[in-house]
């Protein structure tokens, strides 16, 4: 990303996720390219340059999803306590 090409021309900014994490990925993601300049950063002989040649990336994931089917049978009826001396 640069002042001359705000859309960028290369892919620098990625989010890498594991196979397990991919199961809770919603499919929503993007790279923020707007609003990344500052009036305090030089832009040649003027001001208002870009903060970095990298951009923030975001991704959305589901929460509260139980992907581990191994513990689905655990409930109060399965839990047993043993008293020992």
Secondary structure by P-SEA (a helix, b strand, c coil): ccccccccccccbbbbbcaaaaaacccccccccccccccccccccccccccccbbbbbbbbbccccccccccccccccbbbbbcc
